[in-house]
């Protein structure tokens, strides 16, 4: 919700359809809140940049809690990420997650177009 507060007005002023789909129940994640908010801000800012000049401007943040695991999915109507860049992001992100033990129950999933 804090992330939506930071970016909601910016998305709205650029005509971007921004949806947040959250579970009904409260989710508790053992992490540093400020760092987690920064992750969300980075992901959503990337989506903002990808769609701001398009005719179809959609960004969706979906959080799913299943069996003790929290999945965060960010999707947008942007052109997608090149295959080369996908691998770099995947490798860099996986190594960062291994270093941050407080985020070990958080999985971030990019929905990428090919």
Secondary structure, DSSP 8 states (H G I E B T S, - for coil): -HHHHHHHHHHHHTT-EEEEE--SS-----S-HHHHHHHHHHHHHHHHHHHTTSSS-EEEEEEEEETTEEEEEEEESS----HHHHHHHHHHHHHHHHH-GGGTTEEEEE----
